[in-house]
Amino acid sequence: MADAHATTKFDIVILGGGSGGYAAALRAAQLGKSVALIEGDKLGGTCLHYGCIPTKALLHAAEVADEAREAESIGVLAQLNGIDAPKVNAYKDGVISRLYKGLQGLVSSRQVTVINGWGRLTGQNTIEVDGTTYTGDHIILATGSYSRTLPGLEIGGRVITSEAALGLDYVPSSAIILGGGVIGVEFASVWKSFGADVTIIEGLPHLVPNEDESLSKALERAYRKRGIKFNLGDRFSTVVQNDSGVTVTLESGKVFTADLLLVAVGRGPRTQDLGYEAQGITIDRGFVIVDETLRTGVGNIWAVGDIVPGLQLAHRGFQQGIYVAEQIAGLGPAPIVEANIPRVTYSNPEVASVGLTEAKAKELYGDVDTIEYNLGGNGKSQILGTQGFIKLVRASNGPVVGVHMIGARVGELIGESQLIVSWEAFPEDVAPLVHAHPTQNEALGEAFLALAGKPLHAHN
Ligand SMILES: Cc1cc2nc3c(=O)[nH]c(=O)nc-3n(C[C@H](O)[C@H](O)[C@H](O)COP(=O)(O)OP(=O)(O)OC[C@H]3O[C@@H](n4cnc5c(N)ncnc54)[C@H](O)[C@@H]3O)c2cc1C
């Protein structure tokens, strides 16, 4: 609860303390603004407590399990004796709690006023929390998203969303995952590594359907090899649950049974009943409509993060928060290019990309050149025992417009790719840059050598 005598007037009042909201608060405070950050749950939001961090901790535990399983094949005499789920959770929660403490310290050291409570927009400059009205010259809406479900698919019992999946204190013996997007594919990877029998159901024709088709197909091959089952291009129809499990029927009539059904069909914007529409803010299918500068068009009200249509990613939220804070402070920052925001699926194998898929590049540029560099020719990938490739897309005789990768740890390679695509570099500019040997990063260098017409460890 806020102190009744504390100030309630600020330069900026932010509703929601997740990636978008807290990044805006930290940057605005750095720029000398007085900031109130209103959070009903926990500072750090979905990403820190129920999203990026806990899932990646589980994925790391899954990677260790896989390594233990494979250890003997490279002469290390270890074996996997099982998964202690409560202990895995304790490790995951430890990571979250250290980061949470760090964030709380940071926010307090920048003198951001944190208000714990659920807020509502009550005017163009006001947000009310538990009967107290906070006034800001500017308001930033950053209320994030929630796990969606489908009509007729009730969450409860054995039908769970990612929040409950993160809290399970046991490994299900079998699971059906509805949705083959990032979240579904990541949980499938974790549970398979932990020993579960996993089936993904996806209504579209491919897993990770927003990625370049070549990556989707490669992930499908890798999952088939790992024994992760998937059923594509067929939609959910009904679910029945009882004491022994769940039975899911698809529109085609196919039936699947398992211990659990994880619903991972996307995230909906949290904008209902918060007073947004009453203030004249345009809402479309739940999302807050903004212009290129993230203004809502109503007073000095801005919006950032998952409530804004586009990629629902934490790093997009961070950058949008910084961008809005800098605009409010009059710094005139350059707008964010949505197409150049990197995307990573942290499954085994990882999928990472930035820029345009080949199909989108063709729509935009007509002629494109592409190249696939196989990780089989990369020393470090051989050492790690990973398969995969890097695919580059360039506008014909033009800059690199897309980089797409699959393989162990390729998420760590996306930084360089992001610079290349954002800076509209030509392959000929990148090819002479020296990459350390033997790294996986070197595979990117080799791919650019090949695209520039001078492949080294690859056939012409
Ligand atoms: C399982 C999972 C895995 C993910 N993995 C990744 C990943 O690896 N990488 C990545 O980039 N992204 C990932 N994401 C997405 C990422 O978590 C979101 O994109 C990011 O959290 C969005 O930030 P945000 O600030 O818009 O919203 P949120 O982080 O959702 O924060 C919004 C905050 O607002 C608060 N709030 C809402 N309404 C009110 C109100 N009325 N009053 C007060 N407070 C309110 C909420 O309590 C919440 O804390 C993942 C998401 C999930 C669910």
PDBQT file of the ligand as one rigid body, heavy atoms in Angstrom, charges set to zero:
ROOT
HETATM    1  C1  LIG A 501       6.431 -19.224 -20.769  1.00  0.00    +0.000 C 
HETATM    2  C2  LIG A 501       6.956 -17.944 -21.383  1.00  0.00    +0.000 A 
HETATM    3  C3  LIG A 501       8.248 -17.892 -21.855  1.00  0.00    +0.000 A 
HETATM    4  C4  LIG A 501       8.740 -16.718 -22.409  1.00  0.00    +0.000 A 
HETATM    5  N1  LIG A 501      10.039 -16.700 -22.842  1.00  0.00    +0.000 NA
HETATM    6  C5  LIG A 501      10.534 -15.577 -23.383  1.00  0.00    +0.000 A 
HETATM    7  C6  LIG A 501      11.900 -15.514 -23.798  1.00  0.00    +0.000 A 
HETATM    8  O1  LIG A 501      12.653 -16.474 -23.656  1.00  0.00    +0.000 OA
HETATM    9  N2  LIG A 501      12.366 -14.365 -24.335  1.00  0.00    +0.000 N 
HETATM   10  C7  LIG A 501      11.537 -13.278 -24.501  1.00  0.00    +0.000 A 
HETATM   11  O2  LIG A 501      12.008 -12.262 -25.005  1.00  0.00    +0.000 OA
HETATM   12  N3  LIG A 501      10.252 -13.294 -24.115  1.00  0.00    +0.000 NA
HETATM   13  C8  LIG A 501       9.728 -14.417 -23.560  1.00  0.00    +0.000 A 
HETATM   14  N4  LIG A 501       8.429 -14.420 -23.123  1.00  0.00    +0.000 N 
HETATM   15  C9  LIG A 501       7.609 -13.228 -23.347  1.00  0.00    +0.000 C 
HETATM   16  C10 LIG A 501       7.882 -12.141 -22.295  1.00  0.00    +0.000 C 
HETATM   17  O3  LIG A 501       7.667 -12.676 -21.015  1.00  0.00    +0.000 OA
HETATM   18  C11 LIG A 501       6.961 -10.952 -22.542  1.00  0.00    +0.000 C 
HETATM   19  O4  LIG A 501       7.113 -10.513 -23.870  1.00  0.00    +0.000 OA
HETATM   20  C12 LIG A 501       7.278  -9.790 -21.616  1.00  0.00    +0.000 C 
HETATM   21  O5  LIG A 501       7.155 -10.176 -20.275  1.00  0.00    +0.000 OA
HETATM   22  C13 LIG A 501       6.327  -8.625 -21.913  1.00  0.00    +0.000 C 
HETATM   23  O6  LIG A 501       6.604  -7.548 -21.072  1.00  0.00    +0.000 OA
HETATM   24  P1  LIG A 501       5.450  -6.529 -20.672  1.00  0.00    +0.000 P 
HETATM   25  O7  LIG A 501       6.095  -5.484 -19.848  1.00  0.00    +0.000 OA
HETATM   26  O8  LIG A 501       4.676  -6.118 -21.845  1.00  0.00    +0.000 OA
HETATM   27  O9  LIG A 501       4.420  -7.385 -19.800  1.00  0.00    +0.000 OA
HETATM   28  P2  LIG A 501       4.571  -8.282 -18.510  1.00  0.00    +0.000 P 
HETATM   29  O10 LIG A 501       5.930  -8.790 -18.321  1.00  0.00    +0.000 OA
HETATM   30  O11 LIG A 501       3.445  -9.247 -18.589  1.00  0.00    +0.000 OA
HETATM   31  O12 LIG A 501       4.328  -7.260 -17.327  1.00  0.00    +0.000 OA
HETATM   32  C14 LIG A 501       3.120  -6.630 -17.105  1.00  0.00    +0.000 C 
HETATM   33  C15 LIG A 501       3.006  -6.369 -15.627  1.00  0.00    +0.000 C 
HETATM   34  O13 LIG A 501       1.886  -5.525 -15.406  1.00  0.00    +0.000 OA
HETATM   35  C16 LIG A 501       1.249  -5.922 -14.224  1.00  0.00    +0.000 C 
HETATM   36  N5  LIG A 501      -0.121  -5.446 -14.311  1.00  0.00    +0.000 N 
HETATM   37  C17 LIG A 501      -1.050  -5.792 -15.232  1.00  0.00    +0.000 A 
HETATM   38  N6  LIG A 501      -2.189  -5.105 -15.017  1.00  0.00    +0.000 NA
HETATM   39  C18 LIG A 501      -1.959  -4.308 -13.946  1.00  0.00    +0.000 A 
HETATM   40  C19 LIG A 501      -2.749  -3.367 -13.243  1.00  0.00    +0.000 A 
HETATM   41  N7  LIG A 501      -3.997  -3.108 -13.588  1.00  0.00    +0.000 N 
HETATM   42  N8  LIG A 501      -2.201  -2.742 -12.180  1.00  0.00    +0.000 NA
HETATM   43  C20 LIG A 501      -0.927  -3.022 -11.785  1.00  0.00    +0.000 A 
HETATM   44  N9  LIG A 501      -0.142  -3.895 -12.417  1.00  0.00    +0.000 NA
HETATM   45  C21 LIG A 501      -0.646  -4.530 -13.488  1.00  0.00    +0.000 A 
HETATM   46  C22 LIG A 501       1.371  -7.435 -14.215  1.00  0.00    +0.000 C 
HETATM   47  O14 LIG A 501       1.239  -7.940 -12.911  1.00  0.00    +0.000 OA
HETATM   48  C23 LIG A 501       2.752  -7.629 -14.808  1.00  0.00    +0.000 C 
HETATM   49  O15 LIG A 501       3.734  -7.738 -13.809  1.00  0.00    +0.000 OA
HETATM   50  C24 LIG A 501       7.918 -15.576 -22.521  1.00  0.00    +0.000 A 
HETATM   51  C25 LIG A 501       6.606 -15.611 -22.035  1.00  0.00    +0.000 A 
HETATM   52  C26 LIG A 501       6.130 -16.774 -21.462  1.00  0.00    +0.000 A 
HETATM   53  C27 LIG A 501       4.725 -16.786 -20.923  1.00  0.00    +0.000 C 
ENDROOT
TORSDOF 0
